[in-house]
Amino acid sequence: MAFWSNVSTFLGFGASQRVPGVQVVEPGSGKLTTRSVTPDTALQLSAVFACVRLLAETIAGLPLNFYEVQAGGALKRIYSHPLYLLLSAKPNRYQTNVEFFETLVCQLALHGNAYHRVDRNSKKEIISLMPLMSPQVRTVLSMSGDVTHQYHDGRNLAVYAQENIWHNKLFGNGVIGFSPFDYARNSIGIAISSEDRVNKMANNGFKQAGVLMLDKILKPEQRKQIREAFADLTEGGDDALRVLEAGMKFESTAMNPKDVQLLETRRFQTEDIARFFGVPSVLINDTSATTVWGSGIEQIITGFYKLGLRPYLERIEASAKAWLLDVAERRTIIPAFDFDLLLRGDEKTRYETYTGAVSGGIRTANECRQAEGLSSLPGGDVLYPPAKIDNGGKDNETKKASNN
């Protein structure tokens, strides 16, 4: 069976190939606009493209580390686990680890579900995770409670048991995740219609429809001749000066962009689309609410990392632990994204934090060096007890006073 029949099918944009799942709900099917809204047309909107790209590229840039739970609950990072080696290098024959997670998050952000075929060797070790585009997957929940996934590539149908598919999903009904794209379909459709209107006006030289009035009755042939002669008043990009004679008057019958608040509508749709994807609009270069990247932008970014990205990361981590590790490994192996990379401060702040961590007995010097990508030093693995604060002998004076 061919993995994908063409690029469009691979990206999940072939609307004709979609096989809705039993639990799939498409709230956008009741259209408010006459324009067809598909993932392909939606991504032509800068707001949709920017939101999906921001989520995908940010998460794909984070390393997925593996830790082993030690005695006492301490975590030790491990580098030899087969799944770590797979996900940190080349998860399948077509993608690098960055491209792999970009595709995963892109599918989650648009469709609410991301599917990967799990290939194993004779030792039951996972050797490949092949993406299956979610519009081409039908998830079926049987009466017995078993879940199967049916994948249609445009020519063939394959049925996979639950353990042979790594299924990541956003919040939903427990079986599949809700699709942000489906729920935002009407809002995206309005934005597309606004874009179409602006394009049509631009191609027409921003001229408005109108009525050419004369004070006499015309024959059909005369109407045709006048319409052809003065068509450039409302059509085309020719801005030549026209002179109206014999009492002719031109009156516009279309509302101008300012009257219909077209620019305000486009701005609102940008904010609305960003809201569906959980992205602050300022992070996709919407400057309608702020003219500069002021002091508050740092708090906005931090809030986005914690409230926007963290749920994605935790879902992927939990799903990898539940479906890619065997039962015994789930007790001791923990996959976790290095989320600290997103929240790192500047060099001065980091070094001050390291100093406090070492003197406070929280970290060793070598752990701080490793966090900076530096080599370990001899004797740097010693964990010192918290340093005592020298307060000029005030403690001794207090003790003497209490004894007296």
Secondary structure, DSSP 8 states (H G I E B T S, - for coil): --S-SSHHHHHT--GGG----TT---GGGS-SSSS---HHHHTTSHHHHHHHHHHHHHHHTS-EEEEEE-GGG-EEEES--HHHHHHTS-SSSS--HHHHHHHHHHHHHHHSEEEEEEEE-TTS-EEEEEEE-GGGEEEEE-TTS-EEEEEE-SS-EEEEEGGGEEEEE-SBSSSSB--HHHHTHHHHHHHHHHHHHHHHHHHTTT---EEEE-SS---HHHHHHHHHHTGGGTSSS--------TT-EEEE-S--TTTTTHHHHHHHHHHHHHHHTT--GGGGT--SS-SS--TTHHHHHHHHIIIIIHHHHHHHHHHHHHHHS-TTGGGTEEEEE-GGGTT---HHHHHHHHHHHHHTTSS-HHHHHHHTT----TTTT----------TTHHHHHHHHHH-
